Amino acid sequence: MLSFETIAERMEVTKRTVLDNYRSWDIPIVRVSDRILRVRERDFEAWIDARTE
């Protein structure tokens, strides 16, 4: 599972940018707890692929 920090690094943006935009970008998140959100690596890769075609 990827953290928002890891996603930001892969996208070459700041963590704040990901936090501010993950809903509008429709990044497929998984809520681990009330305060922890993660993204499955395969879902993130599919999300990226869908936006780069």
C-alpha positions as CSV (number, residue, x, y, z in Angstrom):
1,M,0.0,0.0,0.0
2,L,1.3,3.4,-1.0
3,S,1.3,6.5,1.3
4,F,0.4,9.9,-0.1
5,E,4.1,10.8,0.4
6,T,5.1,8.0,-2.0
7,I,2.5,8.9,-4.5
8,A,3.7,12.5,-4.4
9,E,7.3,11.4,-5.1
10,R,6.2,9.2,-8.0
11,M,4.1,12.1,-9.5
12,E,6.9,14.6,-8.8
13,V,4.6,16.9,-6.8
14,T,4.3,17.9,-3.2
15,K,2.5,15.8,-0.7
16,R,0.2,18.8,0.0
17,T,-0.8,18.8,-3.7
18,V,-1.8,15.2,-3.5
19,L,-3.7,15.7,-0.3
20,D,-5.5,18.7,-1.7
21,N,-6.5,17.0,-5.0
22,Y,-6.8,13.3,-4.5
23,R,-10.7,13.5,-4.4
24,S,-11.0,15.6,-7.6
25,W,-8.3,13.4,-9.3
26,D,-10.3,10.3,-8.3
27,I,-7.3,8.5,-7.0
28,P,-8.6,5.1,-5.7
29,I,-7.9,5.3,-2.0
30,V,-8.4,2.7,0.7
31,R,-9.2,4.0,4.2
32,V,-7.1,2.0,6.7
33,S,-8.4,3.8,9.7
34,D,-10.1,7.1,10.5
35,R,-6.9,9.1,9.8
36,I,-4.9,6.8,7.5
37,L,-5.5,6.6,3.7
38,R,-3.5,4.5,1.4
39,V,-3.6,3.5,-2.3
40,R,-2.9,0.0,-3.6
41,E,0.0,0.0,-5.9
42,R,-1.8,-1.8,-8.7
43,D,-4.7,0.7,-8.4
44,F,-2.3,3.6,-8.5
45,E,-0.5,2.1,-11.6
46,A,-3.8,1.6,-13.4
47,W,-4.9,5.2,-12.5
48,I,-1.6,6.6,-13.9
49,D,-1.9,4.4,-17.0
50,A,-5.5,5.6,-17.7
51,R,-4.3,9.3,-17.5
52,T,-1.3,8.9,-19.7
53,E,-2.9,7.2,-22.7
